[in-house]
Amino acid sequence: MVKDLEGVIKKIKVKVREVNNLTRGERIIVDFDELGMEIGEGQGVLAGYCGTLAIDCNLFPINFERWSGKTGMPDTYFLECFKEILQVYLYACMTLYLL
């Protein structure tokens, strides 16, 4: 499912390699449970897209020895990459399930 700038939700099929072809403002809806785990239809696209970013250093240039610590990725760099790469295509929804 995709949500556009006007808040309209459409059900479309999007393959991982097609994520970058979404029109400006369209975002894939990814639902998360109360533990922060992704669930539903969008979770597979999220996992696949993150995998694509991880293997292509041109899309997501990571050249840090560690994720954290003094030699790790600075928080500002991580947040900028998140804003420019992931947030452009993904719309996160927190869904609470009562047992």
FIPATOR-661423 format. One record per residue (C-alpha): x, y, z; residue in one letter. Coordinates in steps of 0.25 Angstrom, whole numbers, plus 5000, padded with zeros to 4 digits. Layout:
# FIPATOR-661423
XYZa/...
END
This chain:
# FIPATOR-661423
500050005000m/500550144997v/500150275003k/500250404995d/500450554999l/498950575000e/498850455010g/498150365000v/498450225002i/498550134989k/498749984988k/499849954978i/500949854976k/502349904978v/503549824976k/504849854983v/505549904970r/504349994967e/504450074980v/505250184974n/504250194963n/503050244972l/502550384969t/503050494978r/502250484990g/501750344989e/502250265001r/502150115004i/501350085017i/502150005027v/501349965040d/502149935053f/501649865065d/501749905079e/503149845080l/503649925068g/503649805059m/503149835044e/501949755041i/500949735029g/501149755014e/502149865014g/503149795023q/503749715012g/503949835003v/504649905015l/505549785017a/505849775002g/506149925001y/507049925013c/507849805007g/507949884993t/508550005001l/509449915009a/510149854996i/510149984987d/511150084993c/510750184983n/509350184988l/509750195003f/511250225005p/511650165018i/513150165020n/513250155035f/513950055043e/512850035053r/511350085054w/511650145068s/512750205077g/513850305073k/514150235060t/512650205057g/511650275048m/511350415054p/509850425058d/509650545048t/510150465036y/509250355040f/508050445041l/508350515028e/508450385021c/507150335027f/506450465023k/506950475009e/506850325006i/505850245014l/504850345019q/504650395004v/504050255001y/503550195014l/502350235023y/502450175037a/501150135044c/501150085059m/500049985060t/499649935074l/499149795076y/498449755088l/498549615092l/
END
